[in-house]
Amino acid sequence: MGMDVQSIAAHLDGHIDLRGFLAVKDSIRPGFTHITGTITITTPSHVTTEQLEQLKQVVDAHCPVLDMLGNVPIQLTLQHHVV
């Protein structure tokens, strides 16, 4: 997309009910029930919020991890650092 990106980092938290994983209660899924995360991106100051939102849309649409985890509600926020 022609954007100067200096670094990208991801921090994810997964929430799991261990009663499903440990087979304590059959009605509870064994996997994650919810995933939240923050993507931190560092760019020069000329990169706009609109450009970052466009980048996020493109990445979300083609991300194999999001595709793989499609059965788990995922909420990601974008954090922007300017250098």
PyMOL Python script that loads the backbone (N, CA, C, O; Angstrom):
from pymol import cmd

cmd.read_pdbstr("""\
ATOM      1  N   MET A   1       0.817  -1.201   0.000  1.00  0.00           N
ATOM      2  CA  MET A   1       0.000   0.000   0.000  1.00  0.00           C
ATOM      3  C   MET A   1       0.854   1.256   0.000  1.00  0.00           C
ATOM      4  O   MET A   1       0.325   2.365   0.073  1.00  0.00           O
ATOM      5  N   GLY A   2       2.175   1.095  -0.082  1.00  0.00           N
ATOM      6  CA  GLY A   2       3.066   2.241  -0.157  1.00  0.00           C
ATOM      7  C   GLY A   2       3.227   2.996   1.144  1.00  0.00           C
ATOM      8  O   GLY A   2       3.615   4.164   1.136  1.00  0.00           O
ATOM      9  N   MET A   3       2.937   2.355   2.256  1.00  0.00           N
ATOM     10  CA  MET A   3       2.992   3.015   3.555  1.00  0.00           C
ATOM     11  C   MET A   3       4.291   2.648   4.266  1.00  0.00           C
ATOM     12  O   MET A   3       4.692   1.485   4.270  1.00  0.00           O
ATOM     13  N   ASP A   4       4.944   3.638   4.865  1.00  0.00           N
ATOM     14  CA  ASP A   4       6.175   3.394   5.616  1.00  0.00           C
ATOM     15  C   ASP A   4       5.804   2.921   7.023  1.00  0.00           C
ATOM     16  O   ASP A   4       5.339   3.707   7.848  1.00  0.00           O
ATOM     17  N   VAL A   5       6.012   1.636   7.286  1.00  0.00           N
ATOM     18  CA  VAL A   5       5.722   1.052   8.594  1.00  0.00           C
ATOM     19  C   VAL A   5       7.047   0.628   9.211  1.00  0.00           C
ATOM     20  O   VAL A   5       7.811  -0.127   8.609  1.00  0.00           O
ATOM     21  N   GLN A   6       7.310   1.117  10.409  1.00  0.00           N
ATOM     22  CA  GLN A   6       8.578   0.818  11.067  1.00  0.00           C
ATOM     23  C   GLN A   6       8.512  -0.445  11.927  1.00  0.00           C
ATOM     24  O   GLN A   6       9.478  -1.205  12.001  1.00  0.00           O
ATOM     25  N   SER A   7       7.370  -0.661  12.572  1.00  0.00           N
ATOM     26  CA  SER A   7       7.221  -1.889  13.361  1.00  0.00           C
ATOM     27  C   SER A   7       5.744  -2.184  13.587  1.00  0.00           C
ATOM     28  O   SER A   7       4.897  -1.291  13.582  1.00  0.00           O
ATOM     29  N   ILE A   8       5.468  -3.470  13.786  1.00  0.00           N
ATOM     30  CA  ILE A   8       4.125  -3.930  14.124  1.00  0.00           C
ATOM     31  C   ILE A   8       4.286  -4.991  15.206  1.00  0.00           C
ATOM     32  O   ILE A   8       5.136  -5.875  15.105  1.00  0.00           O
ATOM     33  N   ALA A   9       3.453  -4.888  16.247  1.00  0.00           N
ATOM     34  CA  ALA A   9       3.455  -5.880  17.318  1.00  0.00           C
ATOM     35  C   ALA A   9       2.013  -6.222  17.663  1.00  0.00           C
ATOM     36  O   ALA A   9       1.121  -5.380  17.555  1.00  0.00           O
ATOM     37  N   ALA A  10       1.796  -7.458  18.076  1.00  0.00           N
ATOM     38  CA  ALA A  10       0.452  -7.896  18.454  1.00  0.00           C
ATOM     39  C   ALA A  10       0.485  -8.451  19.872  1.00  0.00           C
ATOM     40  O   ALA A  10       1.391  -9.194  20.250  1.00  0.00           O
ATOM     41  N   HIS A  11      -0.528  -8.067  20.647  1.00  0.00           N
ATOM     42  CA  HIS A  11      -0.714  -8.622  21.985  1.00  0.00           C
ATOM     43  C   HIS A  11      -2.139  -9.162  22.035  1.00  0.00           C
ATOM     44  O   HIS A  11      -3.095  -8.411  21.841  1.00  0.00           O
ATOM     45  N   LEU A  12      -2.286 -10.459  22.293  1.00  0.00           N
ATOM     46  CA  LEU A  12      -3.597 -11.098  22.326  1.00  0.00           C
ATOM     47  C   LEU A  12      -3.829 -11.749  23.676  1.00  0.00           C
ATOM     48  O   LEU A  12      -2.908 -12.290  24.288  1.00  0.00           O
ATOM     49  N   ASP A  13      -5.081 -11.690  24.134  1.00  0.00           N
ATOM     50  CA  ASP A  13      -5.504 -12.373  25.357  1.00  0.00           C
ATOM     51  C   ASP A  13      -6.647 -13.300  24.995  1.00  0.00           C
ATOM     52  O   ASP A  13      -7.625 -12.882  24.376  1.00  0.00           O
ATOM     53  N   GLY A  14      -6.522 -14.557  25.381  1.00  0.00           N
ATOM     54  CA  GLY A  14      -7.571 -15.528  25.133  1.00  0.00           C
ATOM     55  C   GLY A  14      -8.271 -15.891  26.429  1.00  0.00           C
ATOM     56  O   GLY A  14      -7.632 -16.105  27.459  1.00  0.00           O
ATOM     57  N   HIS A  15      -9.583 -15.956  26.361  1.00  0.00           N
ATOM     58  CA  HIS A  15     -10.393 -16.308  27.531  1.00  0.00           C
ATOM     59  C   HIS A  15     -10.940 -17.714  27.310  1.00  0.00           C
ATOM     60  O   HIS A  15     -11.517 -18.016  26.265  1.00  0.00           O
ATOM     61  N   ILE A  16     -10.749 -18.562  28.308  1.00  0.00           N
ATOM     62  CA  ILE A  16     -11.145 -19.963  28.180  1.00  0.00           C
ATOM     63  C   ILE A  16     -11.787 -20.422  29.484  1.00  0.00           C
ATOM     64  O   ILE A  16     -11.331 -20.072  30.573  1.00  0.00           O
ATOM     65  N   ASP A  17     -12.839 -21.203  29.358  1.00  0.00           N
ATOM     66  CA  ASP A  17     -13.484 -21.826  30.509  1.00  0.00           C
ATOM     67  C   ASP A  17     -12.884 -23.224  30.624  1.00  0.00           C
ATOM     68  O   ASP A  17     -13.197 -24.105  29.823  1.00  0.00           O
ATOM     69  N   LEU A  18     -12.037 -23.424  31.603  1.00  0.00           N
ATOM     70  CA  LEU A  18     -11.300 -24.686  31.728  1.00  0.00           C
ATOM     71  C   LEU A  18     -12.190 -25.891  31.997  1.00  0.00           C
ATOM     72  O   LEU A  18     -11.750 -27.030  31.845  1.00  0.00           O
ATOM     73  N   ARG A  19     -13.441 -25.652  32.398  1.00  0.00           N
ATOM     74  CA  ARG A  19     -14.347 -26.788  32.609  1.00  0.00           C
ATOM     75  C   ARG A  19     -14.589 -27.540  31.296  1.00  0.00           C
ATOM     76  O   ARG A  19     -14.790 -28.755  31.308  1.00  0.00           O
ATOM     77  N   GLY A  20     -14.570 -26.829  30.168  1.00  0.00           N
ATOM     78  CA  GLY A  20     -14.711 -27.496  28.870  1.00  0.00           C
ATOM     79  C   GLY A  20     -13.443 -28.233  28.483  1.00  0.00           C
ATOM     80  O   GLY A  20     -13.495 -29.377  28.032  1.00  0.00           O
ATOM     81  N   PHE A  21     -12.303 -27.577  28.658  1.00  0.00           N
ATOM     82  CA  PHE A  21     -11.009 -28.169  28.322  1.00  0.00           C
ATOM     83  C   PHE A  21     -10.732 -29.428  29.139  1.00  0.00           C
ATOM     84  O   PHE A  21     -10.200 -30.409  28.620  1.00  0.00           O
ATOM     85  N   LEU A  22     -11.096 -29.394  30.416  1.00  0.00           N
ATOM     86  CA  LEU A  22     -10.825 -30.523  31.305  1.00  0.00           C
ATOM     87  C   LEU A  22     -11.974 -31.533  31.349  1.00  0.00           C
ATOM     88  O   LEU A  22     -11.958 -32.455  32.163  1.00  0.00           O
ATOM     89  N   ALA A  23     -12.963 -31.362  30.479  1.00  0.00           N
ATOM     90  CA  ALA A  23     -14.114 -32.273  30.375  1.00  0.00           C
ATOM     91  C   ALA A  23     -14.911 -32.366  31.673  1.00  0.00           C
ATOM     92  O   ALA A  23     -15.464 -33.417  31.996  1.00  0.00           O
ATOM     93  N   VAL A  24     -14.964 -31.268  32.407  1.00  0.00           N
ATOM     94  CA  VAL A  24     -15.748 -31.233  33.641  1.00  0.00           C
ATOM     95  C   VAL A  24     -17.227 -31.033  33.324  1.00  0.00           C
ATOM     96  O   VAL A  24     -18.100 -31.558  34.015  1.00  0.00           O
ATOM     97  N   LYS A  25     -17.495 -30.255  32.256  1.00  0.00           N
ATOM     98  CA  LYS A  25     -18.881 -29.977  31.875  1.00  0.00           C
ATOM     99  C   LYS A  25     -18.992 -30.071  30.355  1.00  0.00           C
ATOM    100  O   LYS A  25     -18.400 -29.266  29.636  1.00  0.00           O
ATOM    101  N   ASP A  26     -19.743 -31.045  29.870  1.00  0.00           N
ATOM    102  CA  ASP A  26     -19.841 -31.311  28.434  1.00  0.00           C
ATOM    103  C   ASP A  26     -20.464 -30.176  27.634  1.00  0.00           C
ATOM    104  O   ASP A  26     -20.197 -30.064  26.438  1.00  0.00           O
ATOM    105  N   SER A  27     -21.277 -29.338  28.246  1.00  0.00           N
ATOM    106  CA  SER A  27     -21.962 -28.274  27.512  1.00  0.00           C
ATOM    107  C   SER A  27     -21.063 -27.061  27.247  1.00  0.00           C
ATOM    108  O   SER A  27     -21.489 -26.111  26.590  1.00  0.00           O
ATOM    109  N   ILE A  28     -19.835 -27.084  27.749  1.00  0.00           N
ATOM    110  CA  ILE A  28     -18.902 -25.963  27.563  1.00  0.00           C
ATOM    111  C   ILE A  28     -17.856 -26.346  26.526  1.00  0.00           C
ATOM    112  O   ILE A  28     -17.250 -27.415  26.602  1.00  0.00           O
ATOM    113  N   ARG A  29     -17.652 -25.448  25.545  1.00  0.00           N
ATOM    114  CA  ARG A  29     -16.645 -25.685  24.499  1.00  0.00           C
ATOM    115  C   ARG A  29     -15.264 -25.862  25.127  1.00  0.00           C
ATOM    116  O   ARG A  29     -14.968 -25.238  26.145  1.00  0.00           O
ATOM    117  N   PRO A  30     -14.411 -26.706  24.531  1.00  0.00           N
ATOM    118  CA  PRO A  30     -13.066 -26.894  25.063  1.00  0.00           C
ATOM    119  C   PRO A  30     -12.091 -25.779  24.667  1.00  0.00           C
ATOM    120  O   PRO A  30     -10.978 -25.721  25.191  1.00  0.00           O
ATOM    121  N   GLY A  31     -12.492 -24.905  23.757  1.00  0.00           N
ATOM    122  CA  GLY A  31     -11.573 -23.876  23.271  1.00  0.00           C
ATOM    123  C   GLY A  31     -11.852 -22.504  23.862  1.00  0.00           C
ATOM    124  O   GLY A  31     -12.625 -22.353  24.808  1.00  0.00           O
ATOM    125  N   PHE A  32     -11.203 -21.515  23.276  1.00  0.00           N
ATOM    126  CA  PHE A  32     -11.362 -20.145  23.733  1.00  0.00           C
ATOM    127  C   PHE A  32     -12.788 -19.668  23.519  1.00  0.00           C
ATOM    128  O   PHE A  32     -13.429 -20.009  22.525  1.00  0.00           O
ATOM    129  N   THR A  33     -13.275 -18.875  24.466  1.00  0.00           N
ATOM    130  CA  THR A  33     -14.612 -18.302  24.358  1.00  0.00           C
ATOM    131  C   THR A  33     -14.574 -16.893  23.804  1.00  0.00           C
ATOM    132  O   THR A  33     -15.563 -16.416  23.247  1.00  0.00           O
ATOM    133  N   HIS A  34     -13.446 -16.224  23.952  1.00  0.00           N
ATOM    134  CA  HIS A  34     -13.310 -14.847  23.464  1.00  0.00           C
ATOM    135  C   HIS A  34     -11.825 -14.494  23.383  1.00  0.00           C
ATOM    136  O   HIS A  34     -11.027 -14.912  24.223  1.00  0.00           O
ATOM    137  N   ILE A  35     -11.472 -13.723  22.366  1.00  0.00           N
ATOM    138  CA  ILE A  35     -10.099 -13.253  22.203  1.00  0.00           C
ATOM    139  C   ILE A  35     -10.130 -11.751  22.006  1.00  0.00           C
ATOM    140  O   ILE A  35     -10.901 -11.240  21.194  1.00  0.00           O
ATOM    141  N   THR A  36      -9.288 -11.038  22.753  1.00  0.00           N
ATOM    142  CA  THR A  36      -9.133  -9.597  22.569  1.00  0.00           C
ATOM    143  C   THR A  36      -7.672  -9.315  22.282  1.00  0.00           C
ATOM    144  O   THR A  36      -6.804 -10.122  22.614  1.00  0.00           O
ATOM    145  N   GLY A  37      -7.402  -8.197  21.679  1.00  0.00           N
ATOM    146  CA  GLY A  37      -6.012  -7.893  21.382  1.00  0.00           C
ATOM    147  C   GLY A  37      -5.804  -6.473  20.943  1.00  0.00           C
ATOM    148  O   GLY A  37      -6.750  -5.755  20.619  1.00  0.00           O
ATOM    149  N   THR A  38      -4.555  -6.079  20.937  1.00  0.00           N
ATOM    150  CA  THR A  38      -4.133  -4.767  20.471  1.00  0.00           C
ATOM    151  C   THR A  38      -2.993  -4.962  19.483  1.00  0.00           C
ATOM    152  O   THR A  38      -2.022  -5.667  19.759  1.00  0.00           O
ATOM    153  N   ILE A  39      -3.131  -4.326  18.332  1.00  0.00           N
ATOM    154  CA  ILE A  39      -2.068  -4.298  17.336  1.00  0.00           C
ATOM    155  C   ILE A  39      -1.409  -2.930  17.450  1.00  0.00           C
ATOM    156  O   ILE A  39      -2.077  -1.907  17.300  1.00  0.00           O
ATOM    157  N   THR A  40      -0.115  -2.901  17.713  1.00  0.00           N
ATOM    158  CA  THR A  40       0.611  -1.638  17.847  1.00  0.00           C
ATOM    159  C   THR A  40       1.460  -1.446  16.597  1.00  0.00           C
ATOM    160  O   THR A  40       2.260  -2.308  16.232  1.00  0.00           O
ATOM    161  N   ILE A  41       1.274  -0.307  15.952  1.00  0.00           N
ATOM    162  CA  ILE A  41       1.989  -0.013  14.713  1.00  0.00           C
ATOM    163  C   ILE A  41       2.736   1.303  14.886  1.00  0.00           C
ATOM    164  O   ILE A  41       2.192   2.275  15.411  1.00  0.00           O
ATOM    165  N   THR A  42       3.983   1.324  14.441  1.00  0.00           N
ATOM    166  CA  THR A  42       4.809   2.530  14.519  1.00  0.00           C
ATOM    167  C   THR A  42       5.093   3.008  13.101  1.00  0.00           C
ATOM    168  O   THR A  42       5.596   2.260  12.262  1.00  0.00           O
ATOM    169  N   THR A  43       4.758   4.277  12.855  1.00  0.00           N
ATOM    170  CA  THR A  43       4.936   4.871  11.527  1.00  0.00           C
ATOM    171  C   THR A  43       5.451   6.293  11.669  1.00  0.00           C
ATOM    172  O   THR A  43       5.396   6.859  12.761  1.00  0.00           O
ATOM    173  N   PRO A  44       5.952   6.882  10.586  1.00  0.00           N
ATOM    174  CA  PRO A  44       6.262   8.307  10.602  1.00  0.00           C
ATOM    175  C   PRO A  44       4.970   9.115  10.756  1.00  0.00           C
ATOM    176  O   PRO A  44       3.876   8.589  10.548  1.00  0.00           O
ATOM    177  N   SER A  45       5.098  10.360  11.113  1.00  0.00           N
ATOM    178  CA  SER A  45       3.937  11.201  11.413  1.00  0.00           C
ATOM    179  C   SER A  45       3.045  11.484  10.205  1.00  0.00           C
ATOM    180  O   SER A  45       1.887  11.861  10.386  1.00  0.00           O
ATOM    181  N   HIS A  46       3.544  11.315   8.983  1.00  0.00           N
ATOM    182  CA  HIS A  46       2.715  11.620   7.817  1.00  0.00           C
ATOM    183  C   HIS A  46       1.679  10.535   7.493  1.00  0.00           C
ATOM    184  O   HIS A  46       0.809  10.757   6.651  1.00  0.00           O
ATOM    185  N   VAL A  47       1.755   9.392   8.132  1.00  0.00           N
ATOM    186  CA  VAL A  47       0.769   8.330   7.916  1.00  0.00           C
ATOM    187  C   VAL A  47      -0.504   8.712   8.668  1.00  0.00           C
ATOM    188  O   VAL A  47      -0.464   8.993   9.866  1.00  0.00           O
ATOM    189  N   THR A  48      -1.634   8.722   7.958  1.00  0.00           N
ATOM    190  CA  THR A  48      -2.892   9.192   8.536  1.00  0.00           C
ATOM    191  C   THR A  48      -3.693   8.055   9.171  1.00  0.00           C
ATOM    192  O   THR A  48      -3.465   6.878   8.893  1.00  0.00           O
ATOM    193  N   THR A  49      -4.618   8.435  10.015  1.00  0.00           N
ATOM    194  CA  THR A  49      -5.527   7.468  10.625  1.00  0.00           C
ATOM    195  C   THR A  49      -6.338   6.755   9.551  1.00  0.00           C
ATOM    196  O   THR A  49      -6.600   5.557   9.664  1.00  0.00           O
ATOM    197  N   GLU A  50      -6.731   7.472   8.525  1.00  0.00           N
ATOM    198  CA  GLU A  50      -7.497   6.877   7.434  1.00  0.00           C
ATOM    199  C   GLU A  50      -6.675   5.794   6.721  1.00  0.00           C
ATOM    200  O   GLU A  50      -7.208   4.738   6.382  1.00  0.00           O
ATOM    201  N   GLN A  51      -5.394   6.050   6.495  1.00  0.00           N
ATOM    202  CA  GLN A  51      -4.524   5.050   5.873  1.00  0.00           C
ATOM    203  C   GLN A  51      -4.412   3.804   6.756  1.00  0.00           C
ATOM    204  O   GLN A  51      -4.428   2.677   6.261  1.00  0.00           O
ATOM    205  N   LEU A  52      -4.300   4.022   8.063  1.00  0.00           N
ATOM    206  CA  LEU A  52      -4.188   2.897   8.985  1.00  0.00           C
ATOM    207  C   LEU A  52      -5.472   2.075   9.021  1.00  0.00           C
ATOM    208  O   LEU A  52      -5.417   0.847   9.087  1.00  0.00           O
ATOM    209  N   GLU A  53      -6.610   2.728   8.979  1.00  0.00           N
ATOM    210  CA  GLU A  53      -7.881   2.008   8.955  1.00  0.00           C
ATOM    211  C   GLU A  53      -8.014   1.188   7.667  1.00  0.00           C
ATOM    212  O   GLU A  53      -8.507   0.060   7.692  1.00  0.00           O
ATOM    213  N   GLN A  54      -7.571   1.764   6.541  1.00  0.00           N
ATOM    214  CA  GLN A  54      -7.567   1.027   5.272  1.00  0.00           C
ATOM    215  C   GLN A  54      -6.670  -0.205   5.370  1.00  0.00           C
ATOM    216  O   GLN A  54      -7.048  -1.295   4.939  1.00  0.00           O
ATOM    217  N   LEU A  55      -5.482  -0.021   5.941  1.00  0.00           N
ATOM    218  CA  LEU A  55      -4.546  -1.130   6.119  1.00  0.00           C
ATOM    219  C   LEU A  55      -5.171  -2.215   6.988  1.00  0.00           C
ATOM    220  O   LEU A  55      -5.071  -3.398   6.665  1.00  0.00           O
ATOM    221  N   LYS A  56      -5.812  -1.829   8.079  1.00  0.00           N
ATOM    222  CA  LYS A  56      -6.450  -2.797   8.979  1.00  0.00           C
ATOM    223  C   LYS A  56      -7.535  -3.582   8.246  1.00  0.00           C
ATOM    224  O   LYS A  56      -7.638  -4.795   8.424  1.00  0.00           O
ATOM    225  N   GLN A  57      -8.331  -2.923   7.439  1.00  0.00           N
ATOM    226  CA  GLN A  57      -9.385  -3.611   6.682  1.00  0.00           C
ATOM    227  C   GLN A  57      -8.799  -4.643   5.720  1.00  0.00           C
ATOM    228  O   GLN A  57      -9.307  -5.759   5.610  1.00  0.00           O
ATOM    229  N   VAL A  58      -7.727  -4.262   5.027  1.00  0.00           N
ATOM    230  CA  VAL A  58      -7.091  -5.182   4.073  1.00  0.00           C
ATOM    231  C   VAL A  58      -6.483  -6.375   4.810  1.00  0.00           C
ATOM    232  O   VAL A  58      -6.654  -7.520   4.393  1.00  0.00           O
ATOM    233  N   VAL A  59      -5.777  -6.102   5.899  1.00  0.00           N
ATOM    234  CA  VAL A  59      -5.138  -7.180   6.656  1.00  0.00           C
ATOM    235  C   VAL A  59      -6.194  -8.108   7.253  1.00  0.00           C
ATOM    236  O   VAL A  59      -6.066  -9.329   7.163  1.00  0.00           O
ATOM    237  N   ASP A  60      -7.243  -7.534   7.868  1.00  0.00           N
ATOM    238  CA  ASP A  60      -8.295  -8.367   8.455  1.00  0.00           C
ATOM    239  C   ASP A  60      -8.941  -9.268   7.406  1.00  0.00           C
ATOM    240  O   ASP A  60      -9.271 -10.417   7.701  1.00  0.00           O
ATOM    241  N   ALA A  61      -9.125  -8.769   6.198  1.00  0.00           N
ATOM    242  CA  ALA A  61      -9.776  -9.539   5.137  1.00  0.00           C
ATOM    243  C   ALA A  61      -8.902 -10.685   4.628  1.00  0.00           C
ATOM    244  O   ALA A  61      -9.420 -11.642   4.052  1.00  0.00           O
ATOM    245  N   HIS A  62      -7.574 -10.602   4.832  1.00  0.00           N
ATOM    246  CA  HIS A  62      -6.661 -11.607   4.290  1.00  0.00           C
ATOM    247  C   HIS A  62      -5.836 -12.330   5.347  1.00  0.00           C
ATOM    248  O   HIS A  62      -4.915 -13.074   5.010  1.00  0.00           O
ATOM    249  N   CYS A  63      -6.155 -12.121   6.616  1.00  0.00           N
ATOM    250  CA  CYS A  63      -5.358 -12.685   7.708  1.00  0.00           C
ATOM    251  C   CYS A  63      -5.701 -14.156   7.936  1.00  0.00           C
ATOM    252  O   CYS A  63      -6.852 -14.474   8.238  1.00  0.00           O
ATOM    253  N   PRO A  64      -4.724 -15.062   7.798  1.00  0.00           N
ATOM    254  CA  PRO A  64      -5.010 -16.484   8.013  1.00  0.00           C
ATOM    255  C   PRO A  64      -5.367 -16.803   9.464  1.00  0.00           C
ATOM    256  O   PRO A  64      -6.121 -17.743   9.714  1.00  0.00           O
ATOM    257  N   VAL A  65      -4.849 -16.050  10.411  1.00  0.00           N
ATOM    258  CA  VAL A  65      -5.167 -16.308  11.820  1.00  0.00           C
ATOM    259  C   VAL A  65      -6.631 -15.956  12.097  1.00  0.00           C
ATOM    260  O   VAL A  65      -7.337 -16.729  12.745  1.00  0.00           O
ATOM    261  N   LEU A  66      -7.094 -14.798  11.614  1.00  0.00           N
ATOM    262  CA  LEU A  66      -8.499 -14.443  11.793  1.00  0.00           C
ATOM    263  C   LEU A  66      -9.405 -15.456  11.104  1.00  0.00           C
ATOM    264  O   LEU A  66     -10.459 -15.814  11.630  1.00  0.00           O
ATOM    265  N   ASP A  67      -8.999 -15.911   9.940  1.00  0.00           N
ATOM    266  CA  ASP A  67      -9.779 -16.911   9.215  1.00  0.00           C
ATOM    267  C   ASP A  67      -9.859 -18.217  10.002  1.00  0.00           C
ATOM    268  O   ASP A  67     -10.920 -18.832  10.108  1.00  0.00           O
ATOM    269  N   MET A  68      -8.728 -18.624  10.546  1.00  0.00           N
ATOM    270  CA  MET A  68      -8.652 -19.875  11.295  1.00  0.00           C
ATOM    271  C   MET A  68      -9.486 -19.814  12.566  1.00  0.00           C
ATOM    272  O   MET A  68     -10.086 -20.813  12.964  1.00  0.00           O
ATOM    273  N   LEU A  69      -9.529 -18.667  13.197  1.00  0.00           N
ATOM    274  CA  LEU A  69     -10.244 -18.502  14.464  1.00  0.00           C
ATOM    275  C   LEU A  69     -11.657 -17.960  14.268  1.00  0.00           C
ATOM    276  O   LEU A  69     -12.251 -17.428  15.206  1.00  0.00           O
ATOM    277  N   GLY A  70     -12.187 -18.086  13.085  1.00  0.00           N
ATOM    278  CA  GLY A  70     -13.479 -17.490  12.752  1.00  0.00           C
ATOM    279  C   GLY A  70     -14.635 -17.882  13.650  1.00  0.00           C
ATOM    280  O   GLY A  70     -15.639 -17.170  13.682  1.00  0.00           O
ATOM    281  N   ASN A  71     -14.539 -18.980  14.381  1.00  0.00           N
ATOM    282  CA  ASN A  71     -15.625 -19.398  15.260  1.00  0.00           C
ATOM    283  C   ASN A  71     -15.531 -18.795  16.651  1.00  0.00           C
ATOM    284  O   ASN A  71     -16.380 -19.069  17.500  1.00  0.00           O
ATOM    285  N   VAL A  72     -14.520 -17.983  16.896  1.00  0.00           N
ATOM    286  CA  VAL A  72     -14.329 -17.351  18.191  1.00  0.00           C
ATOM    287  C   VAL A  72     -14.510 -15.850  18.020  1.00  0.00           C
ATOM    288  O   VAL A  72     -13.891 -15.263  17.132  1.00  0.00           O
ATOM    289  N   PRO A  73     -15.345 -15.204  18.846  1.00  0.00           N
ATOM    290  CA  PRO A  73     -15.470 -13.746  18.744  1.00  0.00           C
ATOM    291  C   PRO A  73     -14.112 -13.080  18.993  1.00  0.00           C
ATOM    292  O   PRO A  73     -13.456 -13.350  19.999  1.00  0.00           O
ATOM    293  N   ILE A  74     -13.703 -12.219  18.078  1.00  0.00           N
ATOM    294  CA  ILE A  74     -12.413 -11.544  18.181  1.00  0.00           C
ATOM    295  C   ILE A  74     -12.636 -10.044  18.102  1.00  0.00           C
ATOM    296  O   ILE A  74     -13.375  -9.554  17.248  1.00  0.00           O
ATOM    297  N   GLN A  75     -11.984  -9.325  19.005  1.00  0.00           N
ATOM    298  CA  GLN A  75     -12.049  -7.868  18.980  1.00  0.00           C
ATOM    299  C   GLN A  75     -10.618  -7.347  19.049  1.00  0.00           C
ATOM    300  O   GLN A  75      -9.907  -7.605  20.021  1.00  0.00           O
ATOM    301  N   LEU A  76     -10.191  -6.612  18.017  1.00  0.00           N
ATOM    302  CA  LEU A  76      -8.852  -6.047  17.980  1.00  0.00           C
ATOM    303  C   LEU A  76      -8.950  -4.534  17.948  1.00  0.00           C
ATOM    304  O   LEU A  76      -9.815  -3.975  17.273  1.00  0.00           O
ATOM    305  N   THR A  77      -8.070  -3.877  18.673  1.00  0.00           N
ATOM    306  CA  THR A  77      -7.971  -2.432  18.615  1.00  0.00           C
ATOM    307  C   THR A  77      -6.626  -2.067  17.998  1.00  0.00           C
ATOM    308  O   THR A  77      -5.679  -2.853  18.049  1.00  0.00           O
ATOM    309  N   LEU A  78      -6.546  -0.885  17.421  1.00  0.00           N
ATOM    310  CA  LEU A  78      -5.329  -0.415  16.784  1.00  0.00           C
ATOM    311  C   LEU A  78      -4.700   0.666  17.639  1.00  0.00           C
ATOM    312  O   LEU A  78      -5.366   1.622  18.035  1.00  0.00           O
ATOM    313  N   GLN A  79      -3.406   0.513  17.927  1.00  0.00           N
ATOM    314  CA  GLN A  79      -2.662   1.504  18.692  1.00  0.00           C
ATOM    315  C   GLN A  79      -1.566   2.026  17.774  1.00  0.00           C
ATOM    316  O   GLN A  79      -0.836   1.235  17.176  1.00  0.00           O
ATOM    317  N   HIS A  80      -1.440   3.344  17.653  1.00  0.00           N
ATOM    318  CA  HIS A  80      -0.524   3.950  16.690  1.00  0.00           C
ATOM    319  C   HIS A  80       0.555   4.736  17.421  1.00  0.00           C
ATOM    320  O   HIS A  80       0.246   5.585  18.258  1.00  0.00           O
ATOM    321  N   HIS A  81       1.815   4.461  17.112  1.00  0.00           N
ATOM    322  CA  HIS A  81       2.950   5.218  17.638  1.00  0.00           C
ATOM    323  C   HIS A  81       3.552   6.012  16.481  1.00  0.00           C
ATOM    324  O   HIS A  81       3.705   5.491  15.376  1.00  0.00           O
ATOM    325  N   VAL A  82       3.885   7.250  16.737  1.00  0.00           N
ATOM    326  CA  VAL A  82       4.504   8.109  15.722  1.00  0.00           C
ATOM    327  C   VAL A  82       5.970   8.284  16.100  1.00  0.00           C
ATOM    328  O   VAL A  82       6.303   8.507  17.264  1.00  0.00           O
ATOM    329  N   VAL A  83       6.853   8.179  15.085  1.00  0.00           N
ATOM    330  CA  VAL A  83       8.283   8.378  15.338  1.00  0.00           C
ATOM    331  C   VAL A  83       8.740   9.679  14.740  1.00  0.00           C
ATOM    332  O   VAL A  83       9.915  10.028  14.846  1.00  0.00           O
TER     333      VAL A  83
END
""", "prot")
cmd.dss("prot")
cmd.show_as("cartoon", "prot")
cmd.util.cbc("prot")
cmd.orient("prot")
